[in-house]
């Protein structure tokens, strides 16, 4: 089962939060970041610009600011809340190339 729909749902939630929460939008507005998600059998990328996530698709960017490596099962656990992000990171169920601060900063907006 592909994770594309679950990731798209997160992106939609993020956009809803940005539309409703002026302070959150102001906090995120200056950020310009690119992200890869490597699930082993699936690969996705997106870019954050002007408090919007654009260009989501099933490809990897050559020079992403942050790349998240995990499995579809671990990503689903992160999405549905059965796996806590720091526990996943400490137990190496996820690994991150890039600044973890970027990922942790955005986590609070989902």
C-alpha positions in Angstrom: 0.0 0.0 0.0 1.4 3.4 -1.1 2.0 6.1 1.5 1.3 8.9 -1.0 -2.3 9.5 0.1 -1.3 9.6 3.8 1.5 12.1 3.1 -0.9 14.2 0.9 -3.3 14.2 3.9 -0.6 15.6 6.1 0.2 18.3 3.5 -3.5 19.2 3.4 -3.6 19.5 7.2 -0.5 21.7 7.1 -2.2 24.0 4.6 -5.3 24.2 6.7 -3.3 25.1 9.7 -1.5 27.8 7.8 -4.8 29.2 6.6 -6.3 29.3 10.1 -3.4 30.2 12.3 -1.8 33.6 11.4 1.0 33.2 14.0 2.0 29.8 12.6 2.0 31.2 9.1 4.2 34.1 10.2 6.6 31.7 11.8 6.9 29.4 8.7 6.7 32.1 6.0 10.5 32.9 5.9 11.4 29.2 5.6 12.6 27.8 2.2 13.4 24.1 2.5 13.3 21.0 0.3 12.5 17.6 1.7 12.9 14.0 0.6 11.2 11.0 2.1 12.9 7.7 1.4 10.7 4.7 2.4 12.9 2.1 0.6 10.3 1.1 -1.9 8.8 4.5 -2.2 10.4 7.9 -2.6 8.8 11.4 -2.3 9.9 15.0 -2.3 8.4 18.4 -1.7 9.5 21.9 -1.1 8.3 24.5 1.5 8.1 28.0 0.3 5.8 30.9 1.4 4.2 28.8 4.1 3.0 26.3 1.4 4.2 22.8 0.5 4.5 22.5 -3.2 5.8 20.0 -5.8 4.9 16.9 -3.8 5.5 13.9 -5.9 7.1 10.4 -6.2 10.7 11.5 -6.9 13.8 12.4 -5.0 15.5 15.8 -5.2 19.3 15.8 -5.8 20.1 18.4 -3.1 17.3 18.3 -0.5 17.8 20.2 2.8 16.3 17.3 4.8 16.0 13.6 3.8 14.0 11.3 6.1 14.8 7.6 5.8 12.3 5.2 7.3 9.8 2.4 6.4 6.2 2.8 5.3 5.2 1.1 8.6 7.2 3.5 10.8 6.0 6.6 8.8 2.4 5.4 9.3 3.1 5.1 13.0 4.3 8.6 13.1 1.3 9.8 11.2 -1.3 8.0 13.3 0.5 8.8 16.6 1.4 5.2 17.6 5.1 6.0 17.2 6.5 9.1 18.8 9.0 11.0 16.7 11.9 11.2 19.2 11.5 7.5 20.1 11.6 6.6 16.4 14.7 8.8 16.0 16.5 7.4 19.1 15.7 3.7 18.2 16.8 4.4 14.6 13.4 3.6 13.1 13.9 6.9 11.3 17.2 8.5 10.3 17.6 12.0 9.0 20.1 13.6 6.8 20.2 17.3 7.3 19.2 19.5 10.2 16.8 17.7 12.5 15.8 21.2 13.8 14.1 21.8 10.5 12.0 18.7 10.8 11.2 19.2 14.5 10.2 22.8 13.8 7.7 21.7 11.2 6.4 18.8 13.3 4.5 21.2 15.6 2.4 22.5 12.7 0.8 19.1 11.9 
